[in-house]
Amino acid sequence: MNKALVVGVMAATCLAGCNKTKSSAPVAKPDDAVQLKLKQLAGSGATDCGRLDVRAADPQLTGASSCATKAADGKHPFYVAYDMPGMSTGVAGSSDGKLFAVELQGGGTGAQLQSGPCPAELRVAKSGRVTCFIPGTMGLNPSAADPHSGVQVNPGASPHGGIPQPFGTAPSSGPTKAPPKSK
C-alpha cells in the first residue's frame, strides 16, 4: 500500500508540473551595456546571432558561429556575445566589413566595458565561439612575447610594435610574464 501511495503522489506531482502553462515566447530582458555597444557598433539592420552562456550546447554554438561568419563574409552587419563567469565578450561586424571586439569584465559598479577594432581576423575558436582575438590572449593585452605564428594580423593597425591593441592598452615594457597558475 505504501508503494502505491508513493507512486500515486509522484504521478500527481508530475502531472501537476506538466500541466503548468508555459509561454513559448522567450522572456525579453533589457539590453545590458555589452548588447547596447554591440548594436551600436554593428549599426542598423544588424543580425542578432545570439547571446550564449559559456555552457551552451554545441548546436547553439555552431548556429551562432555560422550566423556570424556568414554575415561577416557577406558584409552584413551582425553581433554575437558570450557570457562567462565574471566576463562577457562579443564581436560585431558593420556593413562595411569592419569588425569590433567588446568586453565587459566584472559586475556592478566596478564593471569595465571596453571595445575597439578587432586585433585579428574573425575565426571560430576551439571552444566553438566566434572571436577575433589572437589565439591564447583573450585580446586585452596581446604582446610580442606570444606571437602565435600563422594568425593574420594587420601590422599597420597599431603603433604598438605591430601587435594590435583592441582596447587601446599600451604594450608592457619588457618581457611579459605568465600569470601564476591557480591551484
N, C-alpha and C positions, 0 to 999 in steps of 0.2 A: 504494500500500500504506500509506503514511504517513497519508493521509486516512482510510482505512478504520480504522486503528488509533486515530486521534484520535476519530473518530465513535463507535467502539466503547467507548472509555474514557469519553466524555461520556455515552453512553447508560447504561453501567453505573453511573456516578456518580449520574445522575438517578434510576435505578431503586432504587438503594440508599437514597437520600434519601427517595424516595416511599414506600418500604416501612416506614419507621420508624413505630412505633405512637405515635399522638398521642392524648392524653386529650381527650375532648370537653368535660369539665368545666373551667371556669376555675380557675386556681391561686388558692386563697384566700390573701390576705395579711392580716396582722394589722391591725386598725384603728389609724390614727395619731391624733394629737391633734385634727385637723380632723374626722375621721369621728366620733370619740367625742363631740365637742362638738355636732356636728350632730344626732346621735342623741339626745343629752340634751335639746337644745332642742326637737326635734320631738316627742318623747315616744313612748310605746309604740304599737305598731301602725303606725308611720310607713312610708311607701313610700319605698324607696331608688330615686331617679330616676337615679342614676348618678354615677360619678366619672370625669370625662373629661379627657384631655390637651388642651392648648390646640390641638394639631394634629388633633383628632378630625375625622372625616369629617362632612359636612353631615347625612346621615341620623341619625348618632348624636346630634349636637347638637339636631336637630329632635325626636328622640324624647325626649331628656331634658327639653327645654323644654316640650314638650307634656305630659309626665308631671307636671312641677312646676306649670304653670299650671292644669291640670285639677284637681290635688289642692288647690291654693290656692283655686280658685273654689268647690270643694265643701267647703271647710274640713276637708279630710282631712290628717292630718299627713304631711309629706314632707321630704326633704332631697336636695340635689344639690350636687356640688362639681366644681371645675375646677382642674387643676394647670398652672401656668405656670412658666417659669424663675424660681426664687427666691421663688415665692409660690404659695399655694393659697388659693382663695376658695370660699365656699359659701353657700347660702341654705337655711334651714329654716323650715318652717311648722308651727304647732301646730294641734291640733284646734279651738281657739277662734279661729282665724284670725289669730293674731299671727305676724309674720314677723321672722326674725332673720338677721343677716349674720355670717359667720365668716370670719376671715382669718388666715393664717399667713404671716409674712414671714421669709425667711432659713432657714437649716438648722442642724442640730446644736444645740449648747448655746446659741447666740445667737438661736435662733428665738423669735419673739414671736407668741403666739396671742392674738387679740382677738376679741371677739364683743359683740353688742349688738342692740337693736331696729333694724329696717330704717329708714333715713332717708327712703325714698320707697316708692312703690307697686312691686309686682313687675312686671317687664317683661322682654321679650326684647330684648337689645341687638343692635346691628348685627352683632356677632360671632356671633350665634346662641346665646349663653349667657344663662341666666336671671340677672338681677341685681335688686337693689333699691337700688343706689347711684344717686345723682344723676348724670345724664349728664356725662361729662367729669371726674369726680372720683375714681373708684375708692373713694370712701367714707371714706377716712381722715381728711380734714380739709376737708370742703366749706366754702366761705366765701361771704360775701355778695358778694365781688368777682366771683363766677362764678355768677350766678343761674339760668341755664337756664330761661327762662320756659316755661310750659306743663307743667312737671313738677309733679305733685301731691305736696306735702309736708304734713306735719302741723305747723303752726307752734306749736301748744301742746305738742308733744312735747319741745321743747328750750328751756331757759332761755338759749340762746346766740344771741339775735337772730333766732329763727325758723328757723334752719338746723339741722336735727337733726344731732347728732354721734353716729354709730353706736357708736363705741368709747370714748366718754367723754372725748375730747380737747377742750380748750377752743379756741375760735377764736383766731386770732392777732390781736394788736392792730395796727392799722394796715393799710395795703394789702397784699394778697398779691402776691408777685412770682412770675412763671412761672419754673420751673427752667430753667437754661441748656440749650440744645439740644446733644445729643451729636453728634459728627461721625462 
